[in-house]
């Protein structure tokens, strides 16, 4: 499991990143009222942060269960 965990974490990162791009963008646009040039990078960073949390949780959980 130790060698497979980074692959699973990477796949989870990519899936979460791809699936959260639109909802995060919509959230930032409506609730935070970002628009224009700031909205694109802000949604990119926010989606990346969410995906990194999920990937990190997967890696941490695999270390706990070794």
C-alpha positions, 0 to 999 in steps of 0.5 A: 500500500505504501507504493500505491498511496501516492498514485491514489492521492494524485488521482484524487487530487486531479479528480477533486480539482476538476470537480470543484473548479465550477462550484468554487468559481460560482461560490466566489462569484456570488458570495465573495463577489469577486469578478474580473481578473481576480476571480480566475486565480482565486478560484484556481488557488481555492480548488487547488487548496481543496484538492491538496487537503483531500490528497494530504488526508489520503496520504496521512490515512495510509501512514496511520494504517501501515 
